[in-house]
């Protein structure tokens, strides 16, 4: 079974951070969560002048209550993740034959 994880990120280099917002069984729902989350951030950033300055208004997002933000802004993505119901055996690499 596959779920779709919605993830936020901000920062760069050693200050880069990622966090998981939620997950959906339906890919369309994950996409519909990520898209308005970034739009909500951008609307607040534009309205509050967040170019390098983070305010409480910018750092609030109804689609991401735990949003982190710095001068780089925020990005949201979604991606598929396989859900397992048993421990997956380790992958064993095959040795190459010389001849």
ABEGO torsion letter per residue (X at the ends): XBBBBBBBBBEBEAABBBBBABBBABAAAAAAAAAAAAAAAAAAAAAAGABGBBBAAAABBAABAABBBBAAEBBBBBBBBBBBABBBBBBBBBBBBAX
